[in-house]
Amino acid sequence: MGKAVVSLSTGLEDAEKVTVAFLVAVGAAESGRPTLMFLTKEAVRLAMPGVATGTACDGCPPLSELMERYQKAGGRYLVCPICINSKRLNDQPMIDGAELGGTVPMWAWIGDEGATTFSY
């Protein structure tokens, strides 16, 4: 099954958009696709423990539940190091499955077979 990459630049300032991105990522990972979320801009904060909490809307699943399902399905995060540095989050621990990496590691992960991509 093909790979999936979900690029997310929005953080909790638009929790509904974050929820939609996670629903897409969870769907890909739980269907057996190798899945990577590329977190940039404000989304890098989601890679910090305890940040992705709450529920975006009435009837939406809690973000913490979506993140747990994503991790359980083998989903990974690639967190933009430039964005981390610009927000002075360098010394902060990251959640399980998250690692620093920019576009070169993302393209290496995608490899020659390509990937289906989504951007939020």
MOPAC internal coordinates of N, CA, C and O (Angstrom, degrees):
PM7 1SCF
backbone

  N    0.0000 0     0.00 0     0.00 0    0    0    0
  C    1.4417 1     0.00 0     0.00 0    1    0    0
  C    1.5277 1   108.62 1     0.00 0    2    1    0
  O    1.2310 1   119.47 1   -38.75 1    3    2    1
  N    1.3186 1   118.61 1   141.25 1    3    2    1
  C    1.4545 1   123.43 1  -175.76 1    5    3    2
  C    1.5163 1   114.27 1   -69.52 1    6    5    3
  O    1.2310 1   121.33 1   -21.82 1    7    6    5
  N    1.3153 1   115.05 1   158.18 1    7    6    5
  C    1.4520 1   122.03 1   179.71 1    9    7    6
  C    1.5277 1   110.78 1   -76.90 1   10    9    7
  O    1.2310 1   121.59 1   -21.15 1   11   10    9
  N    1.3429 1   114.56 1   158.85 1   11   10    9
  C    1.4617 1   121.09 1   175.82 1   13   11   10
  C    1.5177 1   109.22 1  -131.58 1   14   13   11
  O    1.2310 1   120.86 1   -42.38 1   15   14   13
  N    1.3292 1   115.95 1   137.62 1   15   14   13
  C    1.4584 1   122.15 1   175.03 1   17   15   14
  C    1.5177 1   107.77 1  -124.09 1   18   17   15
  O    1.2310 1   120.97 1   -53.95 1   19   18   17
  N    1.3297 1   115.75 1   126.05 1   19   18   17
  C    1.4519 1   122.00 1   175.68 1   21   19   18
  C    1.5222 1   107.04 1  -112.98 1   22   21   19
  O    1.2310 1   120.86 1   -65.74 1   23   22   21
  N    1.3198 1   115.96 1   114.26 1   23   22   21
  C    1.4579 1   121.70 1   179.12 1   25   23   22
  C    1.5294 1   107.81 1   -94.78 1   26   25   23
  O    1.2310 1   121.17 1   -55.31 1   27   26   25
  N    1.3289 1   115.36 1   124.69 1   27   26   25
  C    1.4650 1   120.64 1  -176.91 1   29   27   26
  C    1.5225 1   109.31 1  -127.58 1   30   29   27
  O    1.2310 1   120.56 1   -59.10 1   31   30   29
  N    1.3327 1   116.53 1   120.90 1   31   30   29
  C    1.4640 1   121.10 1   178.72 1   33   31   30
  C    1.5202 1   111.95 1  -111.02 1   34   33   31
  O    1.2310 1   120.64 1   172.46 1   35   34   33
  N    1.3063 1   116.38 1    -7.54 1   35   34   33
  C    1.4597 1   121.80 1  -177.41 1   37   35   34
  C    1.5153 1   110.41 1   -97.02 1   38   37   35
  O    1.2310 1   120.91 1   -40.57 1   39   38   37
  N    1.3194 1   115.87 1   139.43 1   39   38   37
  C    1.4557 1   120.90 1   176.18 1   41   39   38
  C    1.5165 1   110.36 1  -105.59 1   42   41   39
  O    1.2310 1   120.70 1    27.86 1   43   42   41
  N    1.2996 1   116.26 1  -152.14 1   43   42   41
  C    1.4627 1   121.35 1  -174.98 1   45   43   42
  C    1.5236 1   113.89 1   -70.10 1   46   45   43
  O    1.2310 1   119.94 1   176.16 1   47   46   45
  N    1.3491 1   117.73 1    -3.84 1   47   46   45
  C    1.4610 1   118.98 1   173.13 1   49   47   46
  C    1.5246 1   110.88 1   -66.01 1   50   49   47
  O    1.2310 1   120.17 1   161.14 1   51   50   49
  N    1.3293 1   117.28 1   -18.86 1   51   50   49
  C    1.4667 1   122.60 1   173.08 1   53   51   50
  C    1.5258 1   107.35 1  -137.53 1   54   53   51
  O    1.2310 1   121.50 1  -104.25 1   55   54   53
  N    1.3263 1   114.74 1    75.75 1   55   54   53
  C    1.4655 1   120.76 1  -174.52 1   57   55   54
  C    1.5290 1   112.70 1   -62.75 1   58   57   55
  O    1.2310 1   119.81 1   151.01 1   59   58   57
  N    1.3282 1   117.96 1   -28.99 1   59   58   57
  C    1.4663 1   119.20 1   178.03 1   61   59   58
  C    1.5226 1   110.83 1   -67.39 1   62   61   59
  O    1.2310 1   119.98 1   139.80 1   63   62   61
  N    1.3302 1   117.63 1   -40.20 1   63   62   61
  C    1.4696 1   120.60 1   177.60 1   65   63   62
  C    1.5228 1   110.16 1   -64.60 1   66   65   63
  O    1.2310 1   120.37 1   139.15 1   67   66   65
  N    1.3294 1   116.89 1   -40.85 1   67   66   65
  C    1.4660 1   121.30 1   177.04 1   69   67   66
  C    1.5277 1   109.76 1   -60.82 1   70   69   67
  O    1.2310 1   120.56 1   137.26 1   71   70   69
  N    1.3233 1   116.54 1   -42.74 1   71   70   69
  C    1.4651 1   120.87 1   179.14 1   73   71   70
  C    1.5195 1   110.96 1   -61.10 1   74   73   71
  O    1.2310 1   120.24 1   135.25 1   75   74   73
  N    1.3326 1   117.15 1   -44.75 1   75   74   73
  C    1.4708 1   120.44 1   179.57 1   77   75   74
  C    1.5300 1   110.42 1   -62.13 1   78   77   75
  O    1.2310 1   120.43 1   136.62 1   79   78   77
  N    1.3317 1   116.78 1   -43.38 1   79   78   77
  C    1.4696 1   119.82 1   178.75 1   81   79   78
  C    1.5247 1   110.73 1   -60.35 1   82   81   79
  O    1.2310 1   120.57 1   137.44 1   83   82   81
  N    1.3303 1   116.51 1   -42.56 1   83   82   81
  C    1.4698 1   119.43 1   179.27 1   85   83   82
  C    1.5176 1   111.81 1   -69.05 1   86   85   83
  O    1.2310 1   119.61 1   144.21 1   87   86   85
  N    1.3235 1   118.34 1   -35.79 1   87   86   85
  C    1.4679 1   119.92 1   176.56 1   89   87   86
  C    1.5278 1   110.62 1   -61.27 1   90   89   87
  O    1.2310 1   120.36 1   138.67 1   91   90   89
  N    1.3308 1   116.92 1   -41.33 1   91   90   89
  C    1.4669 1   120.97 1   178.14 1   93   91   90
  C    1.5284 1   109.90 1   -66.01 1   94   93   91
  O    1.2310 1   120.29 1   135.58 1   95   94   93
  N    1.3277 1   117.05 1   -44.42 1   95   94   93
  C    1.4680 1   120.71 1  -179.48 1   97   95   94
  C    1.5252 1   111.54 1   -65.46 1   98   97   95
  O    1.2310 1   120.33 1   137.18 1   99   98   97
  N    1.3183 1   116.97 1   -42.82 1   99   98   97
  C    1.4704 1   120.74 1   178.43 1  101   99   98
  C    1.5216 1   109.98 1   -62.92 1  102  101   99
  O    1.2310 1   120.51 1   136.69 1  103  102  101
  N    1.3352 1   116.63 1   -43.31 1  103  102  101
  C    1.4642 1   119.98 1   178.54 1  105  103  102
  C    1.5182 1   112.11 1   -58.78 1  106  105  103
  O    1.2310 1   120.61 1   137.42 1  107  106  105
  N    1.3233 1   116.45 1   -42.58 1  107  106  105
  C    1.4683 1   120.29 1   178.91 1  109  107  106
  C    1.5250 1   110.82 1   -66.36 1  110  109  107
  O    1.2310 1   120.63 1   130.96 1  111  110  109
  N    1.3300 1   116.39 1   -49.04 1  111  110  109
  C    1.4740 1   120.23 1  -176.63 1  113  111  110
  C    1.5216 1   111.48 1   -65.33 1  114  113  111
  O    1.2310 1   120.13 1   137.15 1  115  114  113
  N    1.3286 1   117.35 1   -42.85 1  115  114  113
  C    1.4655 1   119.70 1  -179.25 1  117  115  114
  C    1.5196 1   112.76 1   -71.36 1  118  117  115
  O    1.2310 1   120.13 1   162.14 1  119  118  117
  N    1.3275 1   117.35 1   -17.86 1  119  118  117
  C    1.4689 1   119.23 1   175.87 1  121  119  118
  C    1.5270 1   111.39 1   -87.20 1  122  121  119
  O    1.2310 1   120.68 1  -178.02 1  123  122  121
  N    1.3357 1   116.31 1     1.98 1  123  122  121
  C    1.4552 1   120.32 1   175.85 1  125  123  122
  C    1.5175 1   115.44 1    98.10 1  126  125  123
  O    1.2310 1   120.11 1  -177.58 1  127  126  125
  N    1.3261 1   117.40 1     2.42 1  127  126  125
  C    1.4603 1   119.63 1   178.17 1  129  127  126
  C    1.5255 1   110.42 1   -79.06 1  130  129  127
  O    1.2310 1   119.38 1   -43.73 1  131  130  129
  N    1.3234 1   118.79 1   136.27 1  131  130  129
  C    1.4572 1   119.50 1   168.94 1  133  131  130
  C    1.5348 1   107.34 1   -61.56 1  134  133  131
  O    1.2310 1   120.29 1   -55.13 1  135  134  133
  N    1.3180 1   117.06 1   124.87 1  135  134  133
  C    1.4630 1   120.62 1  -171.49 1  137  135  134
  C    1.5206 1   111.07 1  -129.01 1  138  137  135
  O    1.2310 1   121.48 1   -44.18 1  139  138  137
  N    1.3298 1   114.76 1   135.82 1  139  138  137
  C    1.4547 1   123.04 1   179.59 1  141  139  138
  C    1.5213 1   108.63 1  -127.87 1  142  141  139
  O    1.2310 1   120.74 1   -49.10 1  143  142  141
  N    1.3302 1   116.19 1   130.90 1  143  142  141
  C    1.4648 1   120.36 1   170.29 1  145  143  142
  C    1.5206 1   107.02 1  -102.89 1  146  145  143
  O    1.2310 1   120.86 1   -55.30 1  147  146  145
  N    1.3320 1   115.95 1   124.70 1  147  146  145
  C    1.4558 1   122.34 1   177.88 1  149  147  146
  C    1.5222 1   106.60 1   -99.28 1  150  149  147
  O    1.2310 1   120.61 1   -71.19 1  151  150  149
  N    1.3407 1   116.44 1   108.81 1  151  150  149
  C    1.4580 1   122.45 1  -175.61 1  153  151  150
  C    1.5218 1   110.14 1   -97.46 1  154  153  151
  O    1.2310 1   121.02 1   -55.00 1  155  154  153
  N    1.3444 1   115.65 1   125.00 1  155  154  153
  C    1.4540 1   121.87 1   179.61 1  157  155  154
  C    1.5230 1   109.41 1  -133.49 1  158  157  155
  O    1.2310 1   120.92 1    -7.03 1  159  158  157
  N    1.3183 1   115.85 1   172.97 1  159  158  157
  C    1.4723 1   123.55 1   179.07 1  161  159  158
  C    1.5314 1   110.57 1    47.38 1  162  161  159
  O    1.2310 1   119.58 1    50.15 1  163  162  161
  N    1.3226 1   118.40 1  -129.85 1  163  162  161
  C    1.4692 1   121.53 1  -177.60 1  165  163  162
  C    1.5250 1   113.20 1   -69.17 1  166  165  163
  O    1.2310 1   120.06 1   159.57 1  167  166  165
  N    1.3255 1   117.49 1   -20.43 1  167  166  165
  C    1.4663 1   120.47 1  -179.66 1  169  167  166
  C    1.5194 1   112.87 1   -65.34 1  170  169  167
  O    1.2310 1   119.63 1   160.14 1  171  170  169
  N    1.3417 1   118.31 1   -19.86 1  171  170  169
  C    1.4688 1   119.12 1   179.87 1  173  171  170
  C    1.5298 1   111.30 1   -61.27 1  174  173  171
  O    1.2310 1   120.03 1   154.00 1  175  174  173
  N    1.3115 1   117.55 1   -26.00 1  175  174  173
  C    1.4659 1   120.99 1   179.37 1  177  175  174
  C    1.5307 1   111.47 1   -64.12 1  178  177  175
  O    1.2310 1   120.31 1   154.54 1  179  178  177
  N    1.3261 1   117.01 1   -25.46 1  179  178  177
  C    1.4653 1   121.10 1   179.24 1  181  179  178
  C    1.5244 1   111.72 1   -66.37 1  182  181  179
  O    1.2310 1   120.29 1   161.03 1  183  182  181
  N    1.3279 1   117.05 1   -18.97 1  183  182  181
  C    1.4646 1   121.32 1   178.82 1  185  183  182
  C    1.5260 1   112.15 1   -82.87 1  186  185  183
  O    1.2310 1   120.36 1   178.26 1  187  186  185
  N    1.3307 1   116.91 1    -1.74 1  187  186  185
  C    1.4607 1   121.29 1   178.41 1  189  187  186
  C    1.5352 1   108.88 1   -93.03 1  190  189  187
  O    1.2310 1   119.77 1   -45.61 1  191  190  189
  N    1.3285 1   118.04 1   134.39 1  191  190  189
  C    1.4659 1   120.59 1  -179.28 1  193  191  190
  C    1.5328 1   111.56 1   -55.92 1  194  193  191
  O    1.2310 1   121.05 1   -42.80 1  195  194  193
  N    1.3263 1   115.60 1   137.20 1  195  194  193
  C    1.4529 1   121.67 1   174.56 1  197  195  194
  C    1.5142 1   116.08 1    82.50 1  198  197  195
  O    1.2310 1   119.58 1  -178.34 1  199  198  197
  N    1.3269 1   118.41 1     1.66 1  199  198  197
  C    1.4695 1   120.50 1  -178.04 1  201  199  198
  C    1.5290 1   111.35 1   -86.17 1  202  201  199
  O    1.2310 1   119.97 1   133.31 1  203  202  201
  N    1.3161 1   117.67 1   -46.69 1  203  202  201
  C    1.4640 1   121.11 1  -175.01 1  205  203  202
  C    1.5241 1   110.29 1   -81.21 1  206  205  203
  O    1.2310 1   121.57 1  -101.15 1  207  206  205
  N    1.3158 1   114.59 1    78.85 1  207  206  205
  C    1.4582 1   120.79 1   179.27 1  209  207  206
  C    1.5218 1   108.78 1  -122.92 1  210  209  207
  O    1.2310 1   120.72 1   -12.92 1  211  210  209
  N    1.2851 1   116.23 1   167.08 1  211  210  209
  C    1.4538 1   120.72 1   176.83 1  213  211  210
  C    1.5106 1   112.74 1    90.38 1  214  213  211
  O    1.2310 1   122.07 1    -0.77 1  215  214  213
  N    1.3228 1   113.64 1   179.23 1  215  214  213
  C    1.4600 1   122.92 1  -179.21 1  217  215  214
  C    1.5197 1   107.75 1  -126.09 1  218  217  215
  O    1.2310 1   119.93 1   -49.38 1  219  218  217
  N    1.3103 1   117.73 1   130.62 1  219  218  217
  C    1.4591 1   122.53 1  -172.64 1  221  219  218
  C    1.5192 1   113.55 1   -72.05 1  222  221  219
  O    1.2310 1   119.81 1   146.65 1  223  222  221
  N    1.3220 1   117.97 1   -33.35 1  223  222  221
  C    1.4624 1   120.07 1  -175.74 1  225  223  222
  C    1.5232 1   109.60 1  -156.99 1  226  225  223
  O    1.2310 1   120.94 1   -16.02 1  227  226  225
  N    1.2918 1   115.80 1   163.98 1  227  226  225
  C    1.4509 1   121.22 1   177.37 1  229  227  226
  C    1.5306 1   108.79 1   -62.38 1  230  229  227
  O    1.2310 1   120.63 1   -59.30 1  231  230  229
  N    1.3112 1   116.40 1   120.70 1  231  230  229
  C    1.4601 1   121.21 1  -178.38 1  233  231  230
  C    1.5139 1   114.18 1    94.23 1  234  233  231
  O    1.2310 1   119.96 1   169.60 1  235  234  233
  N    1.3144 1   117.69 1   -10.40 1  235  234  233
  C    1.4693 1   121.14 1   177.35 1  237  235  234
  C    1.5278 1   109.49 1   -79.60 1  238  237  235
  O    1.2310 1   120.17 1   -33.27 1  239  238  237
  N    1.3248 1   117.29 1   146.73 1  239  238  237
  C    1.4657 1   119.29 1   174.68 1  241  239  238
  C    1.5305 1   109.73 1   -71.46 1  242  241  239
  O    1.2310 1   119.99 1   -30.45 1  243  242  241
  N    1.3167 1   117.63 1   149.55 1  243  242  241
  C    1.4677 1   120.23 1   176.47 1  245  243  242
  C    1.5304 1   110.78 1   -61.67 1  246  245  243
  O    1.2310 1   121.06 1   -37.48 1  247  246  245
  N    1.3299 1   115.57 1   142.52 1  247  246  245
  C    1.4662 1   119.84 1   179.42 1  249  247  246
  C    1.5162 1   112.01 1   -59.43 1  250  249  247
  O    1.2310 1   120.42 1   142.19 1  251  250  249
  N    1.3209 1   116.81 1   -37.81 1  251  250  249
  C    1.4676 1   119.31 1  -179.42 1  253  251  250
  C    1.5291 1   110.85 1   -62.47 1  254  253  251
  O    1.2310 1   120.29 1   143.63 1  255  254  253
  N    1.3215 1   117.06 1   -36.37 1  255  254  253
  C    1.4759 1   120.85 1   177.99 1  257  255  254
  C    1.5282 1   110.64 1   -66.86 1  258  257  255
  O    1.2310 1   120.43 1   137.40 1  259  258  257
  N    1.3334 1   116.79 1   -42.60 1  259  258  257
  C    1.4636 1   120.00 1   179.14 1  261  259  258
  C    1.5261 1   110.87 1   -63.74 1  262  261  259
  O    1.2310 1   120.70 1   138.79 1  263  262  261
  N    1.3283 1   116.27 1   -41.21 1  263  262  261
  C    1.4639 1   119.45 1   179.05 1  265  263  262
  C    1.5237 1   111.57 1   -65.64 1  266  265  263
  O    1.2310 1   120.51 1   142.22 1  267  266  265
  N    1.3094 1   116.63 1   -37.78 1  267  266  265
  C    1.4666 1   120.40 1   178.02 1  269  267  266
  C    1.5279 1   110.39 1   -64.86 1  270  269  267
  O    1.2310 1   120.36 1   135.86 1  271  270  269
  N    1.3233 1   116.93 1   -44.14 1  271  270  269
  C    1.4626 1   120.62 1   178.74 1  273  271  270
  C    1.5268 1   110.98 1   -63.44 1  274  273  271
  O    1.2310 1   120.70 1   139.55 1  275  274  273
  N    1.3295 1   116.27 1   -40.45 1  275  274  273
  C    1.4647 1   121.19 1   179.78 1  277  275  274
  C    1.5253 1   110.46 1   -61.66 1  278  277  275
  O    1.2310 1   120.72 1   133.17 1  279  278  277
  N    1.3145 1   116.23 1   -46.83 1  279  278  277
  C    1.4695 1   120.26 1   179.80 1  281  279  278
  C    1.5260 1   110.46 1   -64.00 1  282  281  279
  O    1.2310 1   120.55 1   135.69 1  283  282  281
  N    1.3307 1   116.55 1   -44.31 1  283  282  281
  C    1.4648 1   121.19 1  -178.68 1  285  283  282
  C    1.5352 1   111.57 1   -61.22 1  286  285  283
  O    1.2310 1   120.61 1   149.27 1  287  286  285
  N    1.3457 1   116.43 1   -30.73 1  287  286  285
  C    1.4667 1   121.19 1  -179.89 1  289  287  286
  C    1.5268 1   112.09 1   -85.87 1  290  289  287
  O    1.2310 1   120.23 1  -177.39 1  291  290  289
  N    1.3390 1   117.17 1     2.61 1  291  290  289
  C    1.4589 1   120.10 1   176.44 1  293  291  290
  C    1.5159 1   114.62 1    92.83 1  294  293  291
  O    1.2310 1   120.02 1  -170.74 1  295  294  293
  N    1.3368 1   117.57 1     9.26 1  295  294  293
  C    1.4602 1   120.68 1   179.06 1  297  295  294
  C    1.5194 1   111.75 1   -65.32 1  298  297  295
  O    1.2310 1   121.41 1   -32.51 1  299  298  297
  N    1.3312 1   114.90 1   147.49 1  299  298  297
  C    1.4674 1   121.39 1  -179.03 1  301  299  298
  C    1.5191 1   109.64 1  -123.52 1  302  301  299
  O    1.2310 1   121.22 1   -20.16 1  303  302  301
  N    1.3352 1   115.27 1   159.84 1  303  302  301
  C    1.4542 1   122.32 1   176.64 1  305  303  302
  C    1.5203 1   109.13 1  -122.04 1  306  305  303
  O    1.2310 1   120.85 1   -43.05 1  307  306  305
  N    1.3098 1   115.98 1   136.95 1  307  306  305
  C    1.4467 1   122.56 1   169.74 1  309  307  306
  C    1.5270 1   105.19 1  -115.22 1  310  309  307
  O    1.2310 1   120.59 1   -59.44 1  311  310  309
  N    1.3219 1   116.47 1   120.56 1  311  310  309
  C    1.4644 1   122.48 1  -171.28 1  313  311  310
  C    1.5217 1   109.43 1  -109.33 1  314  313  311
  O    1.2310 1   120.53 1   -56.40 1  315  314  313
  N    1.3074 1   116.59 1   123.60 1  315  314  313
  C    1.4606 1   123.09 1  -176.29 1  317  315  314
  C    1.5285 1   111.59 1   -59.16 1  318  317  315
  O    1.2310 1   120.07 1   -62.86 1  319  318  317
  N    1.3322 1   117.48 1   117.14 1  319  318  317
  C    1.4609 1   119.61 1  -178.76 1  321  319  318
  C    1.5345 1   113.08 1   -69.10 1  322  321  319
  O    1.2310 1   119.70 1   147.46 1  323  322  321
  N    1.3162 1   118.17 1   -32.54 1  323  322  321
  C    1.4652 1   120.54 1   177.14 1  325  323  322
  C    1.5278 1   110.03 1   -63.29 1  326  325  323
  O    1.2310 1   120.85 1   137.47 1  327  326  325
  N    1.3202 1   115.98 1   -42.53 1  327  326  325
  C    1.4666 1   120.60 1   179.40 1  329  327  326
  C    1.5274 1   111.39 1   -66.58 1  330  329  327
  O    1.2310 1   120.58 1   139.07 1  331  330  329
  N    1.3200 1   116.50 1   -40.93 1  331  330  329
  C    1.4709 1   120.98 1   177.24 1  333  331  330
  C    1.5275 1   109.81 1   -60.20 1  334  333  331
  O    1.2310 1   120.64 1   133.98 1  335  334  333
  N    1.3246 1   116.39 1   -46.02 1  335  334  333
  C    1.4611 1   120.71 1   179.82 1  337  335  334
  C    1.5219 1   111.61 1   -63.46 1  338  337  335
  O    1.2310 1   120.22 1   136.47 1  339  338  337
  N    1.3288 1   117.18 1   -43.53 1  339  338  337
  C    1.4631 1   120.17 1  -177.07 1  341  339  338
  C    1.5272 1   112.07 1   -65.82 1  342  341  339
  O    1.2310 1   120.31 1   154.24 1  343  342  341
  N    1.3171 1   117.02 1   -25.76 1  343  342  341
  C    1.4690 1   121.50 1   179.08 1  345  343  342
  C    1.5302 1   112.01 1   -96.35 1  346  345  343
  O    1.2310 1   121.10 1  -176.06 1  347  346  345
  N    1.3274 1   115.50 1     3.94 1  347  346  345
  C    1.4708 1   123.16 1   178.99 1  349  347  346
  C    1.5377 1   111.69 1    55.90 1  350  349  347
  O    1.2310 1   121.45 1  -135.29 1  351  350  349
  N    1.3237 1   114.84 1    44.71 1  351  350  349
  C    1.4652 1   121.48 1   178.72 1  353  351  350
  C    1.5292 1   111.38 1  -105.62 1  354  353  351
  O    1.2310 1   120.29 1  -166.89 1  355  354  353
  N    1.3244 1   117.06 1    13.11 1  355  354  353
  C    1.4697 1   123.20 1  -174.64 1  357  355  354
  C    1.5254 1   113.03 1   -53.96 1  358  357  355
  O    1.2310 1   120.22 1   143.12 1  359  358  357
  N    1.3128 1   117.19 1   -36.88 1  359  358  357
  C    1.4710 1   120.85 1  -174.23 1  361  359  358
  C    1.5282 1   113.27 1   -90.15 1  362  361  359
  O    1.2310 1   120.07 1  -178.05 1  363  362  361
  N    1.3186 1   117.48 1     1.95 1  363  362  361
  C    1.4584 1   121.03 1  -176.72 1  365  363  362
  C    1.5325 1   110.80 1   -85.52 1  366  365  363
  O    1.2310 1   120.18 1   -39.67 1  367  366  365
  N    1.3322 1   117.26 1   140.33 1  367  366  365
  C    1.4729 1   118.97 1   173.82 1  369  367  366
  C    1.5313 1   109.47 1   -69.95 1  370  369  367
  O    1.2310 1   121.07 1   -22.56 1  371  370  369
  N    1.3173 1   115.56 1   157.44 1  371  370  369
  C    1.4639 1   120.28 1   178.25 1  373  371  370
  C    1.5267 1   109.75 1  -115.99 1  374  373  371
  O    1.2310 1   121.33 1   -19.13 1  375  374  373
  N    1.3198 1   115.06 1   160.87 1  375  374  373
  C    1.4630 1   121.57 1   179.93 1  377  375  374
  C    1.5254 1   110.30 1   -68.56 1  378  377  375
  O    1.2310 1   120.92 1   -18.24 1  379  378  377
  N    1.3256 1   115.84 1   161.76 1  379  378  377
  C    1.4669 1   120.94 1   176.86 1  381  379  378
  C    1.5230 1   109.80 1   -59.17 1  382  381  379
  O    1.2310 1   120.90 1   -41.08 1  383  382  381
  N    1.3055 1   115.89 1   138.92 1  383  382  381
  C    1.4546 1   121.67 1   178.00 1  385  383  382
  C    1.5167 1   113.52 1    88.92 1  386  385  383
  O    1.2310 1   120.02 1   176.79 1  387  386  385
  N    1.3502 1   117.56 1    -3.21 1  387  386  385
  C    1.4683 1   121.29 1  -179.81 1  389  387  386
  C    1.5227 1   110.24 1  -103.23 1  390  389  387
  O    1.2310 1   121.32 1   -40.66 1  391  390  389
  N    1.3174 1   115.07 1   139.34 1  391  390  389
  C    1.4582 1   120.43 1   175.36 1  393  391  390
  C    1.5206 1   108.72 1  -144.53 1  394  393  391
  O    1.2310 1   121.15 1   -28.84 1  395  394  393
  N    1.3210 1   115.41 1   151.16 1  395  394  393
  C    1.4554 1   120.03 1   176.55 1  397  395  394
  C    1.5134 1   109.98 1   -70.72 1  398  397  395
  O    1.2310 1   120.81 1   -41.72 1  399  398  397
  N    1.3095 1   116.06 1   138.28 1  399  398  397
  C    1.4580 1   120.40 1   176.89 1  401  399  398
  C    1.5107 1   109.98 1   176.59 1  402  401  399
  O    1.2310 1   121.21 1   -36.04 1  403  402  401
  N    1.3028 1   115.28 1   143.96 1  403  402  401
  C    1.4564 1   121.02 1  -179.70 1  405  403  402
  C    1.5167 1   112.56 1  -103.93 1  406  405  403
  O    1.2310 1   121.79 1    31.69 1  407  406  405
  N    1.3215 1   114.18 1  -148.31 1  407  406  405
  C    1.4623 1   119.46 1  -173.20 1  409  407  406
  C    1.5278 1   113.23 1   -70.87 1  410  409  407
  O    1.2310 1   119.99 1   146.86 1  411  410  409
  N    1.3218 1   117.63 1   -33.14 1  411  410  409
  C    1.4758 1   118.95 1  -179.61 1  413  411  410
  C    1.5348 1   110.49 1   -64.94 1  414  413  411
  O    1.2310 1   119.07 1   130.72 1  415  414  413
  N    1.3481 1   119.39 1   -49.28 1  415  414  413
  C    1.4626 1   118.51 1   175.25 1  417  415  414
  C    1.5337 1   113.20 1   -62.23 1  418  417  415
  O    1.2310 1   120.37 1   147.33 1  419  418  417
  N    1.3371 1   116.90 1   -32.67 1  419  418  417
  C    1.4594 1   118.88 1   177.69 1  421  419  418
  C    1.5257 1   110.49 1   -63.35 1  422  421  419
  O    1.2310 1   120.42 1   133.81 1  423  422  421
  N    1.3360 1   116.81 1   -46.19 1  423  422  421
  C    1.4611 1   119.60 1   179.06 1  425  423  422
  C    1.5172 1   111.82 1   -66.24 1  426  425  423
  O    1.2310 1   120.16 1   145.00 1  427  426  425
  N    1.3263 1   117.29 1   -35.00 1  427  426  425
  C    1.4671 1   119.94 1   176.02 1  429  427  426
  C    1.5216 1   110.37 1   -63.39 1  430  429  427
  O    1.2310 1   120.13 1   139.80 1  431  430  429
  N    1.3487 1   117.35 1   -40.20 1  431  430  429
  C    1.4617 1   121.26 1   179.15 1  433  431  430
  C    1.5289 1   110.12 1   -65.53 1  434  433  431
  O    1.2310 1   120.37 1   138.42 1  435  434  433
  N    1.3320 1   116.89 1   -41.58 1  435  434  433
  C    1.4702 1   120.80 1   179.20 1  437  435  434
  C    1.5213 1   110.17 1   -61.94 1  438  437  435
  O    1.2310 1   120.51 1   135.45 1  439  438  437
  N    1.3292 1   116.63 1   -44.55 1  439  438  437
  C    1.4634 1   120.71 1   177.56 1  441  439  438
  C    1.5275 1   113.25 1    69.05 1  442  441  439
  O    1.2310 1   121.27 1    12.50 1  443  442  441
  N    1.3131 1   115.18 1  -167.50 1  443  442  441
  C    1.4526 1   121.15 1  -175.32 1  445  443  442
  C    1.5193 1   114.47 1   -75.49 1  446  445  443
  O    1.2310 1   120.24 1   159.33 1  447  446  445
  N    1.3352 1   117.14 1   -20.67 1  447  446  445
  C    1.4744 1   118.44 1  -177.50 1  449  447  446
  C    1.5122 1   113.21 1   -79.88 1  450  449  447
  O    1.2310 1   120.03 1   168.39 1  451  450  449
  N    1.3525 1   117.54 1   -11.61 1  451  450  449
  C    1.4645 1   120.65 1   177.17 1  453  451  450
  C    1.5166 1   112.42 1    80.36 1  454  453  451
  O    1.2310 1   121.29 1     1.20 1  455  454  453
  N    1.3239 1   115.14 1  -178.80 1  455  454  453
  C    1.4587 1   121.47 1  -178.38 1  457  455  454
  C    1.5188 1   109.66 1  -156.62 1  458  457  455
  O    1.2310 1   121.19 1   -26.46 1  459  458  457
  N    1.3080 1   115.33 1   153.54 1  459  458  457
  C    1.4547 1   120.94 1   169.69 1  461  459  458
  C    1.5255 1   106.36 1   -81.32 1  462  461  459
  O    1.2310 1   120.50 1   -46.87 1  463  462  461
  N    1.3396 1   116.65 1   133.13 1  463  462  461
  C    1.4563 1   120.00 1  -175.52 1  465  463  462
  C    1.5256 1   111.84 1  -120.72 1  466  465  463
  O    1.2310 1   121.70 1   -30.91 1  467  466  465
  N    1.3250 1   114.35 1   149.09 1  467  466  465
  C    1.4617 1   123.46 1   174.99 1  469  467  466
  C    1.5198 1   106.26 1  -135.33 1  470  469  467
  O    1.2310 1   120.81 1   -35.23 1  471  470  469
  N    1.3225 1   116.06 1   144.77 1  471  470  469
  C    1.4669 1   119.33 1  -179.15 1  473  471  470
  C    1.5239 1   109.78 1  -132.87 1  474  473  471
  O    1.2310 1   121.53 1   -51.10 1  475  474  473
  N    1.3296 1   114.68 1   128.90 1  475  474  473
  C    1.4656 1   121.16 1   179.54 1  477  475  474
  C    1.5091 1   110.14 1  -129.78 1  478  477  475
  O    1.2310 1   120.10 1   180.00 1  479  478  477

